[in-house]
Amino acid sequence: MPSLSGKTLFITGASRGIGLSIALRAARDGANIAVAAKTTSPDPRLPGTVHSAVEQINAAGGHGLACPCDVRCDDQISVAVQRTIETFGGIDILVNNASALFLAGTLDTPTKRFDLVHAVNVRGTFLSSQACLPHLKRAANPHILNLAPPLNFEARWFAPHLAYSLSKFGMSLCVLGMAEEFRSAGIAVNALWPRTAIATAAVRNLLGGDDAVRRCRQPEIVADAAYAILTQPSRECTGQYFLDEDVLRDSGVRDLSSYAVDPTAELLPDFFV
């Protein structure tokens, strides 16, 4: 069976939520995981730090490395990547998971919020990829996976929150361009997006509280789908826009009810699907 044993993953935003779940799934194989995230001290509003994530990764059987890093800053990314190389000897997989959320119309979007979502989502994805690519070129089965939506250009995905949508589709366009740019090098570049809302701090704090969380799936559904993608041969699986439940069904999983926070609740569709 495919495995991530011995592989090194560089995961942005892996101190909590989907990024941490992807890290823990890889850790069960004994993978090395660089936790590239900004949170170093506990925050009552946001559970998890780079250090607590490393503790969980190690407990799950992996080898974690805390890399405090703001993906908006190229110098911090460079330091984090270099520490990863010095510790683990290479990078096999980059997961661009770090993301900023701001949902407002054009007239209600301050410049600083526009800049934030683009700096984290698009700039962070581009810079992290740029820093990891020289090392991915030397890997046996290299992958880049962006947590980004399918390229579905419909007005309904842009009109309510244009700034955020532009930034997330910017991550999707990175897949389109980089998959072709690095196809000959054998580096897979794909996107993964959840079909339903996922139970994260963002949903609880910004999108409806506990009632919205009850209608979500657990982050593990995205982690299991990511695992299925990242264990594919990179030359045979690139330039794709995957939805989590489609990946799992193609892998033979028929019953997804175990991923629901509340199996009796109606699931809340995610953005862009």
N, C-alpha and C positions, 0 to 999 in steps of 0.2 A: 504494500500500500504506500502511496506517496506520503512523505513526511517532511517536516521542517526541522528535523533533528540536525544540529550543527549549523543551521543557517543563522545569519545575522540580519535582524530587522531593525530599521531606523523608522520609528513611528512618531509623527508629530502629534501633539495634543493627546498623549497616551496616559495622562495622569488620572483620567476618569472616563466614564461613558463608553462610547463605541471604540475609541482608540485603546483604552485599557482592556476591553473585552477581546479585541483582536490580539493584543499582546498576551493575554492569559491563555488564549487558545493555542498560540504558537508555543508558549512556555510548557504546555503539557507534552510537547514533543521534545523538550529539552533545548529549545532555540535560545539564541542570544538576542536580547532586546534592548536597544537604546531608547530610553524614554525621553524624547525631546519635547519638553513642555515648560510652560512659564511659571506654574505655581510651585513655589518652594516652601511656603508656610501655609498652615491650615487656614481655610476661610469658611466661616459658618454657612455661607450661601452656596459654596461649591465644594463638595467632598473630594478629597484626594489631592496629593502632591506628587511630585516626581519621586520623592523618597518612599512614600507609602505604596506607590505603584511598583517600585522595585522590590519592596518587601513581598508583595503579593505575587509578583513574577517568580521570585526565588522560591516561595512556598509552593508554587504550582509545578516546579521542576525545571524552570528556565534559569537563565543567567541575565539578570537585569543590570542596567547601567543608567544612573541618573545623569541626564544631560540638561541642566537648566538652560532654557533657550527660548527667546522670543523670535518667532519665524519672520517677523518683520525686519529683523536685523541680520544682514548678510554676515557680519563678523561673528555673531553668536552662532549662527548655523555652521560656519566654518570650524569654529572651536568644537562644537558638538560632534561634527562629522569626524574631525581629527581624533578626538578622544575615543570615538567608536572604533576607528581603524587601529589605534594604538592598543586598545583593550582586546578586540576580537579578531583583528587581522584583515578585515574586509567588510563589505556590505553586500548582501544578496538581494534585499528587498527594501524598498522605500514605500511607506504608507503615508500619504498626504491626507491626514485626518483633521488637523487643526483648522478651526473655522470660527468666524465671528458672525453673529446673528443680529440683524436689526431690521425690523419689519415696519415700514412706514412709506407713505406716498412721497412723491417728489417734493411737494411743498413743505413736508414735515420732516425732511431729512437734513440735519445739520451737516455742514462740510466735514466736521471731524468724524461723524459716523460714516459718511460716504468713504472717507479716506481709510477708516478702520477696517471696514469689510473688504475693501479692495487690497489693503496692505496685508491682511492676514490670509484671505482666501486665495487671491490671485498671485500677488507678489510672493507670499510665503510658499505657495506650491511651486512656483517657478524657481525661486532661489534654492529651496530644498532639493528639488530635482537637479538643478544645475550643479550643486555641491556634491551630490551622491553619484551622478552619472559616470564620472571617471572610474569610480570604484565598482559600479555595477557592470561596467564593460569587462571587468576581469572576473565576474562571477560566473558560475556554471549554469545557473538558471535564473537570470535576473528579472525582477518584476518591479514596476511602479504601479501602485494602486491609489487612485484619487477617490475620496468620498465626495462624489459629484454626480449631478443628475444627468439623465439622458439628454441628448441635444434635440429637444423638442421645442421649436421656436413658435410658441403660441402666445398671443397677447395676454391671455389670462394668467400666465406665469410671470409676466413682467409688470402689468399695470398696477397691482396692489402694492408692490414693494420693489420698485425698479432697481434701486442701488444694490440691494441684496441679491436680486436675481442676476444682475450683470456680473456680480462677483462670483457667484456659484457657477454660472455658465462659462465664466472665464476659466475656472478649473476644468470644466468639461472640454473646452477648446484646447487646453494644454494636452489632454489625451489625444485629441484629433491630430494635433501637430507633432507631438513627440513620438506617438506610435509609428508614424510614417518616417520621421527623421531618424529614429534609431532601430527601424525594422531590420536593416542589414546587420546591425550589431547584435541582434537576437535579444534585445531588451523589450519585454512586454510592458505596454503601458495601457492600463484599462481604468474604467470608472465603475464604482459600485454605489448603489443608492437603495434605500429602503422603500418598499411599496407602502408601508404604513408608518405612522409616527412611532418613534422609538423612545422608551422611557429614559430620559436623560435629565440633567439639571436644567437644561435650557427649556424643556417642555414644562417642567414644574415651575420654574421661576418666571418664564416669559409667555407661555402659550396656554395657560389654563389651569395650572395647579394640579392638585391631586386628582380631580375629576378627569382631566385630560390624560394624566399618567395611567389611570385605570383603563383607558381605551388604547393603550400603546402595546407594542411588543417589547420584549427585553432586548438589550444590545447584543445578546448572544446570537440572535438570528443573523445579524450582520457579520459577526465574527466568524460564524460557521460558513457563511457564504464567502467571506474573504479567504478563509483557509482553503476552500475548494478551488478558488481562482489561483491563489498563490502557489499551489502545488501542481498546477498544470505546466506542461512544457512551454517555456516562454516563446519559442518560435512558432507555436501553434495557437497561441491565445493572446492576441494583441489588438488594440484599437476597438475594443468592445465596451458597450455601456450596459452593465448588468443590473438587474433588480434582484434583491436578496432572495425572495421566495422563488423566483424562476431558477436561480442557480441551485437552490436546494432541491427543488423538484426534479431538475435535470440530473441531480446526483442521487436520485432515488428516494428522497424524503417525501412522504405523502401527507403526513399529519403534522401540521405546524402549530397545533393548539398549545403545545407545551411552552411555546415562546411567548404566549400572551400573558400580560400582567394579570388580567382578569378574563378567563376564557368565556365568561358569560356576557362580557361587554362588547358592543359593536366597535370594531376597530376604526381608528381615525386615520384616513388616508394622509400620506405625507405630501409635502410640497412637490410640484413638478411631475406628479404621476397621475 
